[in-house]
Every structure is written in C-alpha cells, then in structure tokens.
Amino acid sequence: MLPLFQQMSVYLLIAYVFSKTPLFRPLASLSSWPIHKLMVYTIFSGFCIMGTYFGQQTMDAIANTRAIGAILGGLLGGPVVGTAVGFTGGMHRYSMGGFTDVACAISTTWEGFLGGLLHAFWQRCGQTERIFNPWQAFILGLFAEACQMAIILIVAQPFEQAKELVLAIALPMMLANATGAALFLSFIRDAKFRAEEVATKVSDRALRIARRCVGVLEQGFNAQSAQLIAEIVKDETGVAAVAITDRDRILAFTGTGADHHQVGRPISSAITLDAIRYNRVVFADGLTTPYQCSISSDCELGSSLVVPLKGEKEVVGTIKLYEPKRKLFRNLNRSLGVGIAGVLSNQLLHDQLQANRALLAEAELRALEAKVNPHFLFNSLNTVAAVLRRDAKKARELIVHLAGFLRGNLGRHSVTVSLAEEFAHIDHYLAIEKVRFGERLAYSESLDKALESERVPALAIQTLVENAIKHGISRAEAGGKVRLSAELDGELVRIVVEDSAARLPVKTDGLGLKLVRERFAALGVSCTLRLHHEPGHCTRAELTWPRGTLS
C-alpha cells in the first residue's frame, strides 16, 4: 500500500502543477463544445496511461492508479468521453500483456463509463455543481475499483492466481484510486472556484466603478472629468497610481509620482503611444517587459498597464494603472483595468451618440424653422398690409407679435425650451392667427405653474397648435376654439391641444405629428402622442412624457 500511495502522490503532484496551466481551466467548464470534449479526452487519457506507468509490478500484474483518469474523464466529459478515455487507457494496459490484460482493459473502460453515467445523471437533474463533489469521487473510486476486482476474478485465468492477486491489491488500489480521484477533483473544483471568484471580484469592482462614474463624462472627456474618474479607479483598485490621457497629453494623474506626472504634459511614454497607435493593451511588468518612467529616473513606479479608450471611430485616449517597484502587479487589477477601460469606452460612445442626437435634433429644428417661417412670414405680412389700411393700432400690435415670434425663433440657442417659453412663443403665433381669422378663432391657455421650467423640444407643441388651426379651424365656416393646456399627471407631463371645429379626422401619421415624435426620440426621450376625434364635437391631441427627462 505504501509504495502505491507514494506513486499516487507523484501522480497528484503532476496533476497539481498541471492545474496551474491555462489548459486546465476548460476542464471545469463542463462545456459541450467538441473542442472541450476533445481536450478532456486527451488530458485524461494521458493521465490514464501515466497511472499505468507509475504502477507497481505485482504477481505478473500492475497495481496502479489508472482508474483516476478514467473516472474523472467520465465525470467531466460524460458517458461517451468517459468510455473513450477508459478504452484508451485499457488498450494501453492490454498492450503491456500479463494474465490480467483483458480484465484490466474491460474494467478501465467500465470505470470511464461509470463516471460518465454519474455526469449524465446530475446534468438531467439540473445539479451540475454536484459533479465537482470530492466525496462523491471518493465513493465512485471505491465502487469502480471493487468492480475491477470482480472483473479480474471473472475474466483472468488461472482463477487461483487471480484470487491471490485480488487479495493482495484490492484494498490498496481501492483506497489509492478513490483518494486520488477525490484529491484530483478537488484541484479542479478549487481552480473553478478561484476563476469564478476572480471573475466575481472583477465584475463587482467594475460595476461599482461604473456606478460611480455614471454622468461624469456627460460634460465631455476633459481634465475635470478625467481627474474624477482617475480618483475613483485608484480608490476601487488600490493601485499605486492612475493616469488618464487623451491622444496627446496627460489629462489626469493621481497617486505615487504625481509630483512629476503633471497634468497637461505631452505624452512621452513609448508604451502609451503604442497603445494609442495600435489600439492594443500594453503591459510592462518591470520583469519580463522592462518599465522605466519616461519623465523621471527617480520615479518609484515600476510597472504599468496601459489600456486604450475607444471612441466612435478611433482611440481617444488611455487609462493607465501603475504599481511601485517593490510590488508586483496583481492579475486581478490587470483584468479590472481592461474592464474599466471597456466601461469608460462605452460611456464615451454613449455620450458621443447623445451629442450626435443633439446635433441631429438641432439640424431638424433648423430645417423645420426654414420650412415653416417663410410661409408663415408671407401670410403674416399680407395680414399686416390688410389690417394697416383700416386699423393702424391693431397693425402695430400685430407687428409686435410678429417681431416677438421671429425673435423667439432666431434667438434660440438650444433644441429645448422651457414650457413657459414655448407657451409665450405660441401666444405670439395665436395672436397673429387671431388677426387673420378674426371672430372665427378663439383660444385659451392653461399652464400649471409647477411645469413652467419643464423642458420640451422647441416647436413641438406649436406644431400641434398649427395642426389644430390648419386641419380644424381653417376648414370650418364658423371657425372654432383652440384650447391648450399643460398639467401634471402623476410623474408625466401632459399637454392637450384641442380644437372644437372637428370637421375631419386628422391623420395620425402626418408629417407634423411624425416630426414631434422624432424630436423627442432624437433627444433620447420616449413620448406618447395620441389623437382622439369626436365627430361634431372636437379633435384632441394628447402628448405625454416623463417629467424631468429633458434638459
């Protein structure tokens, strides 16, 4: 028993060293990908064969730890892979001869199949984590080796020699293989948990950093926002220093070396320039890849991770994490640094998208104004000319309203305005139209004081008022009344534009209404616009959006 356990220890030492390599990681994934199945087959077939070579010659047979590879091949790969691993190990043992060669080939194949059956059972039960239980592997090892002893007694000849062999090797092989399978599986389970723990830590920290950085880049990628982000990243990662650059200069720096890594200084580090130029992560650990501060030879920093920050079309800068010469760079912080850069790059892309939406909304507004103003101005000037002949005072009032209306258009510097400003603009518009239509047009307005500062896309509500006059009042011989109101409905802002003419239903997909919806969408706000037509009574447009979502 002692020699067999010594050989098992060497076997497990090799397995432990192997568990620290990248090839070991897929074993814990239980993936159904063919490449992973092939890896499980190849690796555990190798351990099966190695277990035979490490075995001890006993009575023209070999006491060995071959079963460990077969059992684990089945547990981690399933019935097909386990049977294939067992068959490969069994055929190798058969090639070495001896009176137990056939029995060993059969029993090793059976052991791989047993492991595969247990794998399939836990998968069907939806409890795949149970596959990695070392105690289960220990019990399976005992049972599998008991089966092997039974097969030797049944198959191997002569029976007396087989019986003598089983009495000599049964207990040592059962304990050695069961213990080895349990310990080997514990290596795999620990590697799996370590990987999951690292991934969890990276995810948790990245999420905390993302939450703390939300909104920081809304005012642009500049020195102020970069400094705030650098301090957040340093606080969460615990690295010695953090720097953020654009394509040319240091935007922010915090931590060790802040006395000479000064904000505004041009980038002089070759690894930073490489990261920007080639859009790749560059890691100088100070050991395999030399690192030397490009600014000061006395700098305490000894390693650096440089990760590019990606904009819409190109790299817009970098984030750099540093550790001092006396401290190794943790793999966790390497993974975290890449994750942080991904989060910041996504925020930059989001902000660029928002900026592009704002530009689009601005362009649509100018296009809408260019389309409406000439036609409206032409009609208004004709009205002024007509009124001037009979009522100079009313003509002056009309000119004042027209000047106010045009001033509101020409003096606008934002794609959104307050509801108070929009209502004032509509006042000028309705006053002009009132002169045109005379007694055929009446109107009323109601604006909740709590909503006076609420933002709305410029011209959005005016478009609804224009529709009411164009499709309602102007088509009715007796005219009608336009009612405009803005009120709170829970957390929604509700705008109602209603005309009493109600001569014809309004198309819900008309150009004006489509523009209103698109103006909100361009600003990233979801609005609801409904039309309700009551023949002979009124046509009502209701526009709602969440309060406080526009700025």
C-alpha positions in Angstrom: 0.0 0.0 0.0 2.8 2.4 0.9 4.6 2.3 -2.5 1.2 2.7 -4.3 0.4 5.8 -2.3 3.9 7.2 -2.9 3.3 6.7 -6.7 -0.2 8.3 -6.3 1.5 11.3 -4.7 3.8 11.8 -7.6 0.8 11.4 -9.9 -1.1 14.1 -8.0 1.9 16.4 -7.8 2.0 16.4 -11.6 -1.8 16.9 -11.7 -1.4 19.9 -9.3 1.3 21.5 -11.4 -0.9 20.9 -14.5 -3.8 22.6 -12.7 -2.0 25.9 -12.7 -1.7 26.0 -16.5 -4.3 27.5 -18.9 -5.0 24.0 -20.4 -6.6 23.0 -17.0 -9.3 25.7 -17.0 -11.6 24.2 -19.7 -11.9 21.0 -17.6 -14.0 22.9 -15.0 -16.4 24.4 -17.6 -18.4 21.2 -18.4 -18.8 22.7 -21.9 -20.5 20.7 -24.6 -18.2 22.2 -27.3 -16.4 19.4 -29.3 -13.0 21.1 -28.7 -13.5 21.0 -25.0 -14.7 17.3 -25.1 -11.6 16.5 -27.1 -9.4 18.3 -24.5 -11.0 16.2 -21.7 -10.4 13.0 -23.7 -6.8 13.8 -24.5 -5.8 15.0 -21.0 -7.4 12.2 -19.0 -6.3 9.5 -21.5 -2.8 10.8 -20.8 -3.4 10.5 -17.0 -4.7 7.0 -17.5 -1.6 5.9 -19.3 0.6 7.7 -16.8 -1.2 5.9 -14.0 -0.2 2.6 -15.6 3.4 3.6 -16.0 3.6 4.7 -12.4 2.1 1.4 -11.2 4.0 -1.3 -9.3 4.6 -4.8 -10.7 2.8 -7.3 -8.5 2.4 -11.0 -9.3 2.7 -10.6 -13.1 0.2 -7.7 -12.9 0.4 -4.0 -12.2 -1.1 -2.3 -9.1 -1.8 1.2 -10.5 -3.7 4.5 -10.3 -5.0 4.3 -13.9 -8.7 4.4 -12.7 -8.3 8.0 -11.6 -8.0 9.2 -15.2 -10.9 7.1 -16.4 -13.3 8.1 -13.6 -12.5 11.8 -13.9 -12.7 11.7 -17.7 -16.2 10.3 -17.4 -17.3 12.7 -14.6 -16.1 15.8 -16.6 -16.8 14.6 -20.1 -19.9 12.5 -20.0 -20.6 8.8 -21.0 -19.1 9.0 -24.5 -15.9 10.8 -23.4 -15.5 8.7 -20.3 -15.9 5.4 -22.2 -13.4 6.6 -24.8 -10.9 7.6 -22.1 -11.3 4.2 -20.3 -11.0 2.3 -23.6 -7.8 4.2 -24.5 -6.3 3.5 -21.1 -7.5 -0.1 -21.2 -6.0 -0.7 -24.6 -2.7 0.7 -23.5 -2.7 -1.6 -20.4 -3.6 -4.5 -22.7 -0.6 -3.8 -24.9 1.7 -4.4 -21.9 0.5 -8.0 -21.5 0.1 -10.1 -18.4 -2.6 -12.5 -17.3 -4.9 -9.6 -16.3 -4.5 -7.7 -19.6 -8.0 -8.4 -20.9 -9.7 -7.9 -17.5 -7.9 -4.6 -17.0 -8.9 -3.4 -20.5 -12.5 -4.2 -19.7 -12.6 -2.8 -16.2 -10.9 0.5 -17.2 -13.4 1.1 -19.9 -16.2 0.3 -17.4 -14.8 2.8 -14.9 -14.8 5.6 -17.5 -18.4 4.7 -18.4 -19.4 4.8 -14.7 -18.1 8.3 -14.3 -19.9 9.3 -17.5 -23.2 7.9 -16.1 -22.9 10.0 -13.0 -22.2 13.0 -15.1 -25.3 12.4 -17.2 -27.4 11.8 -14.0 -26.5 15.2 -12.4 -27.0 17.0 -15.7 -30.5 15.6 -16.1 -31.3 16.6 -12.5 -30.0 20.2 -13.3 -27.4 19.9 -10.5 -24.2 20.1 -12.4 -22.3 21.5 -9.4 -22.7 18.1 -7.7 -20.3 16.7 -10.3 -17.4 18.5 -8.5 -18.0 16.9 -5.1 -14.7 15.2 -4.0 -16.5 12.8 -1.6 -18.6 11.6 -4.5 -15.5 10.9 -6.5 -14.0 9.0 -3.5 -17.1 6.8 -3.2 -17.2 6.3 -7.0 -13.5 5.3 -6.9 -14.1 2.7 -4.3 -17.0 1.2 -6.2 -15.2 1.3 -9.6 -12.2 -0.4 -8.2 -14.4 -3.0 -6.5 -15.9 -3.6 -9.9 -12.4 -4.0 -11.3 -11.5 -6.7 -8.7 -14.7 -8.5 -9.6 -13.9 -8.4 -13.3 -10.4 -9.7 -12.7 -11.9 -12.7 -10.7 -14.3 -13.4 -13.6 -12.1 -12.9 -16.6 -8.4 -13.5 -15.6 -7.1 -17.1 -15.7 -6.0 -19.0 -13.8 -8.6 -18.3 -11.1 -6.3 -19.1 -8.2 -3.7 -16.7 -9.3 -6.4 -14.0 -9.9 -7.8 -14.6 -6.5 -4.3 -14.3 -4.9 -3.7 -11.1 -6.8 -7.1 -9.5 -5.8 -6.4 -10.3 -2.1 -3.1 -8.6 -2.4 -4.1 -5.4 -4.3 -7.8 -4.8 -3.7 -7.6 -2.7 -0.6 -4.5 -0.6 -1.7 -5.9 0.1 -5.2 -9.4 0.9 -3.9 -8.0 3.4 -1.4 -5.3 4.9 -3.6 -7.6 5.4 -6.6 -10.5 6.7 -4.5 -8.3 9.1 -2.7 -6.5 10.2 -5.8 -9.8 10.8 -7.7 -11.1 12.9 -4.8 -8.0 15.0 -4.5 -7.6 15.5 -8.2 -11.3 16.6 -8.4 -10.7 19.0 -5.5 -7.9 20.6 -7.6 -10.3 21.1 -10.5 -13.1 22.4 -8.1 -10.7 24.8 -6.5 -9.4 26.1 -9.8 -13.1 26.6 -10.9 -14.0 28.5 -7.7 -10.8 30.6 -7.9 -11.6 31.6 -11.5 -15.2 32.4 -10.6 -14.1 34.3 -7.5 -11.7 36.4 -9.6 -14.4 37.0 -12.2 -16.9 38.0 -9.5 -14.4 40.4 -7.9 -13.7 41.9 -11.3 -17.4 42.2 -12.1 -18.3 43.7 -8.7 -15.5 46.3 -8.8 -16.2 47.2 -12.4 -19.9 47.7 -11.6 -19.0 49.9 -8.6 -16.7 51.9 -10.7 -19.3 52.1 -13.5 -22.0 53.3 -11.0 -19.6 55.9 -9.5 -18.6 57.1 -13.0 -22.2 57.5 -14.3 -22.7 61.0 -15.6 -19.1 62.1 -15.1 -18.5 62.1 -18.8 -21.7 63.9 -19.7 -19.8 67.2 -19.8 -17.2 65.8 -22.1 -13.9 63.9 -21.9 -11.8 66.6 -20.3 -9.3 67.2 -17.5 -12.0 67.7 -14.9 -14.0 64.6 -15.7 -10.8 62.5 -16.2 -9.4 63.6 -12.8 -12.6 62.5 -11.1 -12.5 59.1 -12.9 -8.8 58.6 -12.0 -9.5 59.1 -8.3 -12.5 56.7 -8.4 -10.4 54.0 -10.2 -7.5 54.4 -7.7 -9.8 54.2 -4.8 -11.5 51.0 -6.1 -8.4 49.1 -7.3 -5.9 50.1 -4.7 -3.1 50.6 -7.3 -0.2 53.0 -6.6 -1.3 55.5 -9.3 -3.8 56.1 -12.1 -3.4 58.3 -15.1 -5.8 59.2 -17.9 -4.6 60.8 -21.2 -6.1 61.9 -24.4 -4.2 61.3 -27.7 -1.6 63.9 -26.9 -1.5 64.9 -23.2 -1.9 63.8 -19.6 -5.5 64.8 -18.6 -5.4 63.5 -15.1 -3.0 61.8 -12.6 -3.4 60.7 -9.0 -1.1 58.7 -6.7 2.6 58.0 -6.5 4.6 60.1 -8.9 2.1 63.0 -9.1 4.9 65.4 -8.5 6.4 64.9 -12.0 3.5 63.3 -13.9 1.9 66.7 -14.3 -1.5 67.3 -15.9 -1.1 68.9 -19.3 2.3 67.4 -20.0 2.7 65.9 -23.5 2.7 62.1 -23.7 6.4 60.9 -23.8 5.9 57.2 -22.8 6.6 54.8 -25.7 4.2 52.2 -24.4 1.4 54.8 -24.2 2.0 55.9 -27.7 2.0 52.3 -28.9 -1.3 51.6 -27.1 -2.9 54.6 -28.9 -1.3 54.0 -32.3 -2.1 50.3 -32.5 -5.2 50.2 -30.3 -3.9 47.5 -28.0 -3.4 46.8 -24.3 0.3 47.2 -23.3 1.6 45.7 -20.0 5.1 46.4 -18.8 5.5 44.4 -15.6 9.1 45.6 -15.0 10.3 41.9 -15.1 9.7 40.2 -18.4 8.9 43.5 -20.1 11.1 46.4 -18.8 9.4 49.6 -17.5 11.1 52.9 -16.9 9.3 56.2 -16.2 9.9 58.4 -19.2 9.8 61.6 -17.1 12.0 60.9 -14.1 14.7 58.3 -13.5 14.0 58.5 -9.8 10.3 57.6 -10.2 9.1 55.0 -7.7 6.7 53.3 -10.2 7.9 50.0 -11.5 5.1 48.6 -13.7 2.3 49.9 -15.9 -0.8 48.7 -17.6 -1.9 50.9 -20.5 -5.4 50.3 -21.9 -6.8 52.3 -24.9 -10.1 54.2 -24.5 -12.1 53.8 -27.7 -14.3 56.4 -29.2 -16.7 56.1 -32.1 -14.0 56.0 -34.8 -10.6 55.9 -33.1 -8.8 55.7 -29.8 -9.4 58.9 -27.9 -7.0 58.3 -25.1 -5.8 55.8 -22.5 -6.2 54.8 -18.9 -3.0 53.8 -17.1 -2.6 51.8 -13.9 0.7 51.8 -12.1 2.4 49.8 -9.2 5.6 50.6 -7.4 8.9 48.8 -8.0 8.6 46.9 -4.7 5.1 45.4 -5.6 4.0 43.0 -8.3 1.1 43.9 -10.5 -1.9 41.7 -9.5 -3.6 39.7 -12.2 -7.0 40.9 -10.7 -6.0 44.5 -11.4 -4.9 43.6 -14.9 -8.3 42.2 -15.7 -10.0 45.0 -13.9 -8.0 47.6 -15.8 -9.2 46.2 -19.1 -12.8 46.0 -17.8 -12.7 49.6 -16.6 -11.5 50.8 -20.0 -14.4 48.9 -21.6 -16.9 50.6 -19.3 -15.4 54.1 -19.9 -15.3 53.5 -23.7 -18.9 52.5 -23.6 -19.7 55.7 -21.7 -17.7 57.8 -24.2 -19.6 56.1 -27.1 -22.9 56.8 -25.3 -22.0 60.5 -24.8 -20.9 60.8 -28.4 -24.2 59.2 -29.5 -26.1 61.7 -27.3 -24.1 64.6 -28.8 -24.8 63.3 -32.3 -28.5 63.0 -31.4 -28.5 66.6 -30.1 -26.8 67.8 -33.4 -29.4 65.8 -35.3 -32.2 67.4 -33.3 -30.7 70.8 -33.8 -30.5 70.2 -37.6 -34.1 69.0 -37.7 -35.2 72.1 -35.8 -33.4 74.4 -38.2 -34.9 72.5 -41.1 -38.3 72.8 -39.6 -37.9 76.5 -39.0 -36.6 77.1 -42.5 -39.7 75.3 -43.9 -42.3 77.0 -41.7 -41.0 80.5 -41.3 -41.1 81.7 -45.0 -44.7 80.5 -45.5 -45.9 81.9 -42.1 -44.0 85.2 -42.7 -45.6 85.6 -46.1 -49.1 85.2 -44.7 -48.4 87.4 -41.7 -47.0 90.3 -43.8 -50.1 90.1 -46.1 -52.3 90.3 -42.9 -50.3 93.3 -41.7 -50.8 95.0 -45.0 -54.5 94.3 -45.0 -55.0 95.5 -41.4 -52.9 98.6 -41.8 -55.4 100.2 -44.1 -58.3 100.0 -41.6 -56.7 99.9 -38.1 -53.2 101.2 -37.6 -53.2 100.4 -33.9 -54.1 96.7 -34.5 -51.4 96.6 -37.2 -48.8 97.8 -34.7 -49.9 95.2 -32.2 -49.6 92.6 -35.0 -46.1 93.7 -35.9 -45.1 93.5 -32.2 -46.4 89.9 -32.1 -44.6 89.0 -35.3 -41.4 90.5 -34.1 -41.7 88.5 -30.8 -42.4 85.3 -32.8 -39.4 85.8 -35.1 -37.1 86.8 -32.2 -38.1 83.6 -30.4 -37.0 81.6 -33.5 -33.8 83.5 -34.4 -32.6 83.9 -30.8 -33.0 80.2 -29.8 -29.7 78.6 -28.8 -30.9 75.2 -27.6 -33.0 72.5 -29.1 -35.1 72.5 -25.9 -37.0 75.4 -24.3 -39.0 75.7 -21.1 -42.8 75.3 -21.3 -43.1 78.9 -20.2 -41.0 80.0 -23.2 -42.9 77.7 -25.6 -46.3 79.0 -24.4 -45.1 82.6 -24.8 -44.0 81.8 -28.3 -47.3 80.2 -29.1 -49.0 83.3 -27.7 -47.4 85.4 -30.4 -48.4 82.8 -33.0 -52.0 82.6 -31.9 -52.3 86.4 -31.7 -51.2 86.7 -35.3 -53.6 84.0 -36.4 -56.4 85.6 -34.4 -56.0 88.7 -36.6 -56.1 86.6 -39.7 -59.2 84.6 -38.7 -61.0 87.3 -36.7 -64.1 86.0 -34.9 -63.6 82.6 -36.4 -60.8 81.8 -34.0 -60.9 81.9 -30.2 -58.3 80.3 -27.9 -57.4 79.7 -24.3 -54.3 78.5 -22.5 -53.6 76.9 -19.1 -50.1 76.2 -17.8 -49.5 74.6 -14.4 -47.0 76.8 -12.5 -45.1 73.7 -11.4 -44.3 73.0 -15.1 -43.1 76.4 -16.2 -39.5 75.4 -16.1 -40.1 71.9 -17.6 -38.1 71.5 -20.8 -39.7 70.5 -24.1 -38.3 70.2 -27.7 -38.7 73.6 -29.4 -41.7 74.0 -31.7 -43.1 70.6 -30.7 -46.2 72.0 -29.0 -46.5 74.8 -31.6 -46.7 72.1 -34.3 -49.7 70.6 -32.6 -51.4 74.0 -32.3 -50.7 74.7 -36.0 -52.3 71.3 -36.9 -55.4 72.3 -34.9 -55.7 75.5 -36.9 -54.8 74.1 -40.2 -56.9 70.9 -40.1 -59.7 72.2 -37.9 -60.4 76.0 -37.6 -59.4 76.9 -41.2 -61.8 74.3 -42.6 -64.8 75.2 -40.6 -67.0 78.0 -41.9 -67.9 79.1 -38.3 -64.3 78.5 -37.1 -63.9 77.3 -33.5 -61.9 77.4 -30.4 -58.4 76.1 -29.7 -57.7 75.0 -26.1 -54.1 74.5 -24.9 -53.2 73.1 -21.5 -50.2 71.7 -19.7 -50.6 69.7 -16.4 -49.1 67.1 -14.3 -50.4 63.5 -14.5 -48.5 61.7 -11.7 -44.9 61.7 -13.0 -46.0 62.5 -16.5 -46.2 65.9 -18.2 -49.5 66.0 -20.2 -50.1 68.5 -23.0 -53.6 68.7 -24.5 -54.3 70.6 -27.7 -58.0 70.6 -28.6 -60.0 72.3 -31.4 -63.8 72.5 -31.4 -64.1 72.5 -35.2 -63.7 68.8 -35.6 -64.7 68.8 -39.3 -62.4 66.0 -40.4 -60.3 63.3 -38.6 -56.6 64.0 -38.5 -54.1 61.5 -39.9 -52.0 60.0 -37.1 -49.0 59.6 -39.4 -49.0 63.1 -40.8 -45.7 64.9 -41.2 -46.2 67.3 -38.3 -47.0 64.6 -35.8 -44.2 62.5 -37.1 -41.8 65.4 -36.5 -43.0 65.8 -32.9 -42.3 62.1 -32.2 -38.9 62.2 -33.9 -37.9 65.4 -32.0 -38.4 63.6 -28.7 -36.7 60.4 -29.9 -33.7 62.4 -31.1 -33.2 63.6 -27.6 -33.5 60.1 -26.2 -36.9 60.6 -24.5 -39.9 58.3 -25.0 -43.1 60.2 -25.6 -46.7 59.2 -26.3 -48.8 61.2 -28.7 -52.5 60.2 -29.1 -55.2 61.7 -31.3 -58.9 61.5 -30.4 -61.6 62.6 -32.8 -65.2 63.1 -31.8 -67.3 64.0 -34.9 -69.1 67.2 -34.5 -67.5 67.9 -31.1 -63.7 68.2 -31.1 -60.3 66.8 -32.1 -57.9 66.3 -29.3 -54.1 65.7 -29.3 -52.6 64.4 -26.1 -48.8 64.5 -25.7 -47.1 62.9 -22.6 -43.6 62.3 -21.5 -41.8 61.6 -18.1 -41.2 64.7 -16.1 -37.6 65.9 -15.8 -36.2 63.8 -18.6 -35.3 66.7 -20.9 -32.6 69.2 -20.3 
